[in-house]
Amino acid sequence: MKVEYLNPFIFATRKVLKMMAYMDSKPMKPYLKEIGDTKGLADISSVISVSGECQGSIGISFSTKAILQVAYQMFSEEYDGLTDEIVDMVGEIVNMVSGDARQELVKLGFHFSAGIPVTTLGEDHELIHSVKDRVIVIPFQTAHGDFFIETCFDSKKFLE
């Protein structure tokens, strides 16, 4: 995938976390997930499908430590674990990242609409993308733990 197509996801992710949780994040080197690997990369994940000129999905996975800090920063409330409120919050975060990234992708000639986020959690949870293609992972670091963005699209134009 061209870097210019990854940048909207990086910028959107950093913007959403900075705006909503006053949290800085540092993107690391993207990589391809192993073919057929559906395991969530952290403790809680959410994925949202997108459709338009091509089909795809955007996922996000947070370590418990990172998402608890995000929740604290957003709600000024400490949490002991992954509550229903945090599950909903992760879905809303992927929705906001998707929205911001889709706005930037319009400038590159892509038009998408989004579905409803699906959030899963637990040690062996899966993050299932809406298309069966290669998944690109963008790891991020924060002072409070790591998280990951995943993108997967079926368009040759998008992947060239």
Long-range contacts (C-beta under 8 A, 24 or more apart in sequence): 1-136, 1-151, 1-153, 1-158, 1-159, 2-160, 4-108, 5-105, 5-108, 5-158, 6-30, 6-136, 6-138, 6-151, 7-104, 8-100, 8-101, 8-102, 8-103, 8-104, 8-105, 8-108, 9-58, 9-97, 9-101, 9-138, 9-149, 9-151, 10-138, 10-149, 11-100, 11-101, 11-104, 12-96, 12-97, 12-98, 12-99, 12-100, 12-101, 12-104, 13-60, 13-97, 13-138, 13-140, 13-149, 15-100, 16-93, 16-96, 16-97, 16-100, 17-70, 17-93, 17-142, 20-70, 20-73, 20-74, 20-93, 20-96, 21-69, 21-70, 21-73, 21-74, 22-73, 23-69, 23-70, 23-73, 23-142, 23-143, 23-144, 24-142, 24-143, 25-140, 25-141, 25-142, 25-147, 26-140, 26-141, 26-142, 27-138, 27-139, 27-140, 28-138, 28-139, 28-140, 28-141, 29-139, 30-136, 30-137, 30-138, 30-139, 31-136, 31-137, 31-139, 32-134, 32-135, 32-136, 32-137, 33-134, 33-135, 33-136, 33-137, 33-150, 35-134, 37-135, 38-126, 38-127, 38-128, 38-129, 39-124, 39-125, 39-126, 39-127, 40-120, 40-121, 40-125, 40-126, 40-127, 41-127, 41-137, 41-148, 41-150, 42-66, 42-146, 42-147, 42-148, 43-67, 43-82, 43-121, 43-122, 43-123, 44-82, 44-86, 44-87, 44-90, 44-119, 44-120, 44-121, 44-125, 45-90, 45-119, 45-120, 45-121, 45-125, 45-127, 46-90, 46-91, 46-93, 46-94, 46-117, 46-118, 46-119, 46-120, 47-94, 47-117, 47-118, 47-127, 47-128, 47-129, 47-130, 47-150, 48-91, 48-94, 48-95, 48-98, 48-114, 48-115, 48-116, 48-117, 48-118, 49-114, 49-115, 49-130, 50-98, 50-102, 50-112, 50-113, 50-114, 50-115, 50-130, 51-112, 51-113, 51-115, 52-110, 52-111, 52-112, 52-113, 53-110, 53-111, 53-112, 53-155, 53-157, 54-110, 54-153, 54-154, 54-155, 54-157, 54-158, 55-130, 55-131, 55-153, 55-154, 55-155, 56-112, 56-129, 56-130, 56-131, 56-151, 56-152, 56-153, 56-154, 56-155, 56-158, 57-129, 57-130, 57-131, 57-150, 57-151, 57-152, 58-94, 58-97, 58-98, 58-101, 58-149, 58-150, 58-151, 59-94, 59-127, 59-129, 59-148, 59-149, 59-150, 59-151, 59-152, 60-90, 60-93, 60-94, 60-97, 60-147, 60-148, 60-149, 60-150, 61-127, 61-147, 61-148, 61-150, 62-90, 62-145, 62-147, 63-145, 63-146, 63-147, 64-145, 65-144, 65-145, 66-142, 66-144, 66-145, 66-146, 66-147, 67-147, 68-144, 69-142, 69-144, 69-145, 70-144, 82-121, 87-119, 87-121, 88-119, 90-117, 90-119, 91-117, 91-118, 91-119, 92-117, 97-149, 110-158, 133-159, 134-159
